[in-house]
Amino acid sequence: MGSWHFLVACGLLALSLGACDGKMARITAVRDGALEGEAGVARASKDLPTCAPVGAAKTLDPACLDRLATALGSKNGYHAVPVDQASAATVAVLVGRDGLGYAIGRADAWLDLLKNGRGTGVDALRLVVASGMAREAAVVGQRTEDEAVARRMMLAVATHIPGACSTYFLVGSGLDLKEPALPPELRADHSPCVQRQLSFREGPGGRYGSGVFRAAEGAMALWRETERALRLGLDHVGEPARARLLAALAQIEPATQRIGLRRERATIAIDVGARLAEAHAEAGVPLTRDAGVREAGADAGAAR
């Protein structure tokens, strides 16, 4: 009887492990495809559900996201916070196969995952983002005062980086010219998403600039922050993914150093003054106008 119970237990364990392997197989296939770049992801996910952006804001239907995550093995559908391996792989497919970085939202969640996450789905996402950025390095890594070039740079970010503002896609595609009645929250000068990303570590600040170059600076701030997250996340990545990421970063980082957009110096100075005033106010030592701070009204704008 003892040996019979042992065999039953072993059989149940094998079935359990097989079920786990089955759930992870699709995620592993996406990760393995991502080792070959976006074309590999497209092959690995060709029979998975597709999700089309809807509405002026180009968002994705939550029900469609759930279907895609479920097809990749999630028990609870899609969720960005807290993220599981299936949801990370879902975003890898949406970015790598469909170029929908701008339709996903929650840049903060994905930046944190690229930097701190572990696991097969997370590595798939890292590989997809890095390969897309490396492919667009020549487009993004340039100095320009030409609006048409700035739009192309924005579109590269919108396509390949999860959590990019939909404004980058709309302006980068020239849809702002074809649809001048875009809702205020999607315009370069009023988008809360653009304002947040302008305030990233290497951005010029949320009040910076106007029009195409305001949105472009927000996109470049997200590009820089994503590059940094990929570099910091290397400690959580095994081979062969790590070698592929290092190769991609060898293309991405020099391109980042070459980025240079037309700057609006007056708005930079005003924004710096506003930041100083806010910092002093938080410390209980508010600055006055007599101290040299200009009025802001003059502005132009886990899978662990």
Beta strands, then each sheet from edge to edge (+ up, - down):
strand 1: 143-144
strand 2: 260-261
sheet 1: 1+ 2+
end
